[in-house]
Amino acid sequence: MTEASETARKATLDKDLEKLAQVEEATSFLARGLAAPGLALFFMAFVAIAVAVFVAGEPGAIAIIAAAAIGAYMALNIGANDVANNVAPAVGARALTMGGALVMAALCETAGALIAGGDVVDTISKGIIDTGAVAGPGVFVSAMMAALLASAVWVNLATAIGAPVSTTHSVVGGVMGAGIASAGFAAVNWPVMGGIAASWVISPLLGGVIAALFLAFVKSRIIYQDDKIAAARLWVPVLIGIMAGAFSAYLATKGLKKIVHLPVTHIALIGVGTFLFAWGLAHVGVARQSRGMENRNQSLRRLFALPLIISAALLSFAHGANDVANAVGPLAAIVQAAGGGALTAKVSIPFWVMLIGAFGISLGLLLFGPKLVRMVGEQITKLNPMRAFCVALSAAITVIVASWFGLPVSSTHIAVGAVFGVGFFREWYTQNSSRRRAYLERKGVRLRAERRLRATDDGPLVFDDDEDEADIGPQTFSREEAKRRKLVRRAHFSTIVTAWVVTVPSTALIAALIFHGLAFLS
């Protein structure tokens, strides 16, 4: 009897311990989920307290403190959403680990913002509203605060649903909505807004077309050549030289405005000189690295890995130099107006304001960046180092071309459009390329696949991708299957494009509502 009672007590104790373990595990899981938001709230509170100490006793101190906290919130959301476009292709191509990509991007973003972020910005988002139409400094501060909060809320919502959106367009929409609410429709520069709307189409199309063209070149000149390594020795240095020249021109055009302002001819000479120098180095480096490599696509991936990592770092640096203004531009305007300064379209950015933007973007990337990194790098379409290299190269070249023509483009739209361009081109190329079919027939892959599926009689076979012969063989499928099997996820395409289209009107509406709410409370 005693033994039975002891056994029952042990069974009860085991059940209780198991329940406690389950509670502990659930608590730990919940705590992990709350850690990132908790750190983000701590950063915002720290910024507010630090700014309160810094501006204590100055005119408009309360408005500046509130705006600083909102600016920190906006910087966190830019890091969570926008920065993913720079490193996502490298992560998706397995050239970088998630942790390595986040740390590298955070360092480069911070360096870009602090070194080349610019001490003067177009705070009114490139003149979309007339500051003279605003009633006074108090109304202007409320409008800018509403615009900053609205854009931050919208980017936060977009990140939550996994949609990479343009933070520049978010700020533009917020400023437009707050401007209309405070000064009427006549205060908006509608031709400028028309150009911004046109960039919704121009940016992703340019990025997609340029990325597809480079991928077509890589496939035809390297991947589907019988001697891949010899082709790589010839063309990979050229592509690396183009990348180096493009990024040097990109940084000279967009990323180093604070340090030096160069005319177009000088920028072109820098690009050409960098191309020649990088081509020479790459020619030696690729020849040495490719020595003894097998004639396989896996070898080609190794040749493209390092240039892809460098391009991700340079994109992050340039992004920090340019887009930090989206977080701190309206904040700088509030600081100037609240302190009794004149209402102007351009304002100086105090160094402490730039620090909020730089560190906020980096912290947002580290805390919340992985979600969008996976979306852009892995979930839209499959990337390898060759395709990801084309995406990064397209991003730099498209910005340069658009800048020369004066087109208002979004770096987010360009990068994501390039990923879509690579994916849609793969779909077309897989089913229509005569060069690819001839290559596979020479390798005998097609013949063996037809033997395996002779009984299906489904028509000509189509292969999934440009992988090696050993990888392609087991992945054959019929023409009907090929029509159903897409290399770009349509659900993500629809979600992202819809988010792009509604960004400006959504942030405008949110900003108008916030402005009226602030006016009611005051």
N, C-alpha and C positions, 0 to 999 in steps of 0.2 A: 504493500500500500504506500509505503514511504517512497519507494523508488518511482512508482507511477506519479505521485504528487511532484516529486523532484523533476521528472521528465516534463510534466505539464508546465511547471514554472520556467524551465529552460526554453521550451517552445514559445511560451508567452514572451519571455525576455528577448528571444531571437527576433520575434515579430516586431517588438517595440524598437529594438536596435535598427532593424531594417527600415522601419518607418522614419526613425530619426535620421538615418543615412540618406533616405530619399528627400527629406525636408532640407537637410544640409546641402545636398546636391542641387535642389531647386533654388535654394537661397543663393548658392554660389553662381548658378547660371544667371539668375536675375541680377546679381551684383555686377557680373561682367557686362551685362547689357546696359546697366546704368552708369558704368565707369566713364565711358566717353562723354555722354551728356553732362555728367557731374564735373568733369574736367573743363568742359566748354563753359559751363556756368561759372566755375571758379575763375577762368580766364577773364570772362566779361566783368565779374565783380572786382577782380584785381585791377583791371583797366580803369573801371569807374572810380575806385578808391585812389589809385595812383594819380589820376587826372584831377580828382577833387583836391588832393594835396598840392598839386602843381598849380592849379588856377584859383586857389582859395582867395577870396577877396576881390577878384577881377570882375569886370562887368560881364553879365551873362553867364556866370559860372555854372548855374544849374543846367542851362541849355547845353553848354559844352560838355558837362559830365554825362548827361543823358545821351547826347550824340556820340560821345566816345564809346559808350557801352554798345550802342547800336552799330557803330562802325566796327567794333570788335566782332559782333555777331555776323555782320556782313562778310568780314574777312574770313571767318571760320567757314562760312558757306561757300565762298569762292574756292577755298582750299579743298573742300569736300567735293565740289562739283567740277570746277573748271580745270583744275590742275591734272585731273585724271587723263585728259586728252594728250598730255605730253609724254607720259610714261606708260600708258595703257598698251600701246602697240608692242613695246619692248617686253612688258610682262606677259602679254598674250602669246608672244613668240618664244617665250621661255629664255630670252636673253638676259633677263633680270628676274630675281625673286621679288615677291611682293614687298618684303621688308626692305631689301636693298633699294628697290625703286622708290619707296616712300621716303627713306632717309636721304637718298641722293636728290630727289626732287625738292624736298624741304630745304636742304642746304642751298641748292641752286636758286630756288625761288627767293629765299631770303637775301642771298647775295645780289640777285638781279634787282630786287626792290631797293636795297640800301645803296648799292653802288651806282646803278643807272636808272633809278626809278623816276628821276625828274623832280625838280623842285617847284615846277609850275605846271598845273594841269588845267584842262578845259572842264571846269567843274560843272558847267551847265551842259555837259554831254554834247560838246561840239555845237553849241549855240542853238539848241532846240527850243529854248524859250528866251524871251526878251527880258532881261533883268530890269529894264526901265519900266516895264508894265507892272511890276510887283509893287504893292502899296508901300512897303517899308521894310526895315530890317527885321522886325518881329514877324511879319508875314513870311518873309523870305526864309527865316530860320525854321519856321513851322513847315514850310513847303519842302525844304531840303531834308528835314528830319523825316517827314512822311515819305519822301522818295527813297531815302536810304533804308527805312524800315520795310517798306513795301517790296523793294527789290530783294532784300535779305529773306523775307518771308517766302517770296516766290521761288528763289533758288533753293531754299530749304525744302519746300514742297516738291520741287522737281527732283531733288536728290532722293527724297523718300520714295518716289515712284520709279527711280532708276532712269531718269531722263537727263542726259547732258544738255544743258541750255547755255545760251550766251549770257554771261553776267553783264557784259556791256549793254546788250539789248534790255536786260532787266533794269539797269540803272536808267537807261533812256526812257523806258516806259514809265518808271516811277517819277522821273522828273517831268515828263509830259503830263501825266495825270495830276500831279501836285500843281504844276503850272496852270493847267486849265482850271482846277478848283480854286486857285488863288487869284488868277488874273484873267480868266476867260480864254476862249478858243483863239482869239486874235493874238495872244501872246506866244503861240506856238509857231515855229518856223516850219511850215508844212512842206516846202521843197526838201529841207533836210530830212524830215521824217519820211518822205517818199524815197529818198536815197537809202535810208536805213531799211525800209521795207523791201527795196529791191535787193539788198544784200542777203535777205533770207533765201533768195533763189541763187544769187550769184556765188556766194561763199561755198555752199556745199557742192554746187555743180563744178566750179573751178577746181576745188580740192579733189573731187571724185574723178574728173576727167584727167587731171595731171597724174594722179596716182595710178589710174588704169593704164595710161600711156607708158609710164615707167615699168609697170608690171608686164605689159606686153613686150617691151624691149627685153626685160630680164628673161622672160619665158623663151622668146624666139632666139636670142643671141647666146644664152647660157644654159638654161634648164633643158631645152630640147635639142641640144647639140650632142652628137655622139661622144665627143671628148669634152666633157663638162669642165674639167680642170683647166685645160688649155684655153677654153673660152673664158673661164673666170679670170685667168691670169691677164687676159687682154682687156676685159671690160670692167671687172670689179674696181680696178684703180681709177678708171674713168668715172664711174658712178661715185666713188668716194671723193674724187676731186670736185665733181659737181656739187655734192653735198657740202663740202668744205667751202667752196666758193659761194654757194647759196646762203649758208649760215653766216659767213662773214659779211656779206651784203645785207642780210637780214638784221644782224646785230648793229651794223653801221647805220642802217635806215631807221630801225625801230627801237633798238635796245640800248644805244649809247648816246642818246640825245642830251642827257645831262652832262656828259663828259665833253663831247665835241659834236659840232654840227658840220656835216660834210656835204658838198655839192654832189649832184648825181654822177658827174664824170669821175670824181674821186672814189665814190662808192663802187662804180663799175670797175675801176682799176684795182681796187682792193679785192673784189670778187675774182677777177681774172688772175691776179697774182697768187691768191690763195689757192685757186684751182690748180695752177701749175705746180706750186710747191707741194700740195697734198697729193697730187697725181704722182709726182716723183717718189715721195715717201711710200705711198701705197703700192707702187709698182715693185719696189724692193721688198716691202713687207709681205705682200700677197705671194710673190714668188717664193719667198722663204717659208711662209706658213703652209703653202699648198704642196710643198715638196713631200712626196710619198703618200699623198692623199689618195683614197679610193675614188673611182669615177662614179660618185653617188651624190644625190642631192643632200644627204646628211653632211657631206664635206662642204658643200656650198653654204649651208647654214652657219657653219663655224666661221667662214670667211666674212659673213655679213654681221655677225654678232657684235663685235667691238664697235664698228661704225654706228650700229643701231643704238648702243648704249651712249655713245658720245652725242648723237643727235638728240636723244631724250634729255640729256643734261643741258644742252644748248637751248632746246625748246623751253625747258623749265626756267632757265636764266632769263630768256627774252620775255617769257610770260610774266615773271615777277617784275621785270622792268616796266612793262606796259600796263598790266591789268591791276597793279596795286592801286592805281588811281580810281578804279571802280569802288574800292572799299573806302579810301580815304579822301577822294575828291569832294564829295558832298560834306564830309566831316570837316575838311579844311575850309570850305565855304562857310559852314556854320561858325567855326572858330573865328573867322575874320569878321563876319557880320555881327555876331553876338558881342564881339569886342569893340564894336563901334566903327569898323572899317567900311569902306565903300562897297556897294554891290556891283561886282564886276564878273565877267564871264571867265576870267582867269584869276586864280589866286595862288599865293605861295603856300607850300606845304611845310609846316614846322616839322623838325626832325622827330619829335615825339609822336606826331601823328603818323609819320611814315613807319615808325617802329610798330605801332599797333597793326598797321596793314601787313607788314612783312611777317611778323611773328604769328599773327592771326591766321594768315593763309597757310603757313607751314603747319601750325597746330591743327587746323581743320583738315589738312591733307592726312596727317598722321592718325587722327582720331576717326575720321569718317571717309577717307579717300578710297579704301579698298572696294567698296560697293560699286562705284562708278568705274574704277580701274578694271574690275572684272567685266562690267557691262560692255565697255568700249573695246577692251582687249581680247575678250574671250567669247562673249555671248552674241554679238552681232554676226560675226563670221569668223572662221578659223584663220588665224594668222601664224605665219612662220617668219623667220628673220628676213627673208627676201621681201615678202609682202609688207611687213611692218616697216622695213627700210623705205619702201616706196611711199608709205603713208607719211612718214616723218619728212622725207624729201619734198613731198607735195605740199605739206603744211608751210615749210619755209619759202618755197618758190611762189606759192599762191599769194602769200602775204606781200612778197616783194612786187609781184606783177600788179596786184590790186593797189598797192601804195603808189606805184608809178602812174597809174591811171586815175588816181584819186577816188577809188571805189571804197565805200565803207563796208569792210568785211569783218566777220567774226572768226576768231581763231578756233573757237569751239566748233562752229559750223564747218570750217575747213577741215579740221582733223577728223570729225565724225563723218563728214561727207567723203573724205578720202577712204575711210574704212568701208563705207558703203560702196564706193566706186571699185575698190579692190574685190569685194564680194560679188557684186553684180557682173564685173568683168570675168571673174572666174566661172560664173554660171554660163555666160555666153561662150567663153573660150573652150570650156569642157565639152560642149556639144557641137561646136562649129569649126574648130581649128583643124584645117587640113594638115598643118605642120605637126600638130600633136598626134593626129591619127597615123601619119606616116612614121613618126618616131616610134610609136608603140608597136606598129606593125613590124618595123625593123627589129625591134627587140623581141618579137615573138609573143608578147603578152596577150595581144588580141586573139591570136590563134588558139592559145591554151584556154583562154576564157570562153571562146566559142565552143570548144570541145566540151567544157564542163556544162554549158547551158544549151547544148544542141537540141535537147528535147523541148525546150520552151518555145522555140521558134518565134521569139518576140521581136525580131528585127535586129538592126545593127546595135551593137553594144556601145555604151558610153561609160567612160571611167570617171571616177570621182575627182581626181586631182592630179597634180604634177609630181606625185611621190615616186620613189624608186620602184623598179620592176617588182621586187619582192613584196613591196607594200601594196601595189596596185592590184596584183592578181586576185587576192581574196575579196576585193571590194567592187567587183563588177556588178552591174545591174542593167535592167532592160530599158528600152527607150521610154516605155510608159512610166517606169519607176523614176527615170531621170526627170520627167516632166513634173512629178510630184515632189521629188527630193530637191529642195532649194538650198543653196549655200549661204543665203542671207535670211535671217529670221524676220519674216514679214511683220510679226507682232511688235518687235522692237522698232522696226522701221516706222510703223504707223504711230507708235507712242511717241517716238522722238520727234518726228515731223510735226505732229499735232502740238507738242510742247513748244516747238520753235514758233509756230504760227501764232499761238495764243500768248506768248511771253509778253510782248509789248502791251496789248490791250489788257491783259490780266494785271500786270504790275501797275498800269495806269489807273485801273479801277480801284485796286487796293490802296494806292497812294491817295487818290481823291477821297476815299472813305476815311482814311487815317487823318488826312488834313482837316476834314470837316469835324472829325471827332476831337482833334486838338483844339480847333476853333471853339467848339461847344464847351469844352472843359475850361478854356481860358475866359 
